[in-house]
Amino acid sequence: MPVLFSVLVIALSIGALIDAIVISEDRVRYLPKVAWVILIVLVPLVGSIFWFALGREYRRAPAPWREYTDKGALPGSAPARPRDTRSTEQQLADLDMEIEEWRLRAEIEKRKRDQGEGSVG
């Protein structure tokens, strides 16, 4: 039994030490990162427990089905897309205007081609 307890303490300490070394500085709380590493090395069981309980900041991973704003985004991730605040009716009206514009442009191009062919003859 004491051997099992010792193995668990060593495993917990190694995990806490690796986590404390690898984690970014902005996610470390209460003490500087170096102080946490020293605490984990000097007092393995208590230091490891304190590290996981108090020393690191846990962040929720973004769920793929949710949209996050810039405030909730993780560092290094792409900024959130701006939301369209127009009403559905306004969006449909804008689409109708775009379709009409495309139709008019096509009509202008057709007339230019027809005029160009008529004057070549």
Buried (B, 14 or more C-beta within 10 A) or exposed (E): EEEEEEEEEEEBBEBBBEBBEEBEEEEBEEBEBEEBBBBBEEEBBEBBBBBBEEBBEEEEEEEEEEEBEEEEBEEEEEEEEEEEEEEEEEEEEEEEEEEEEEEEEEEEEEEEEEEEEEEEE
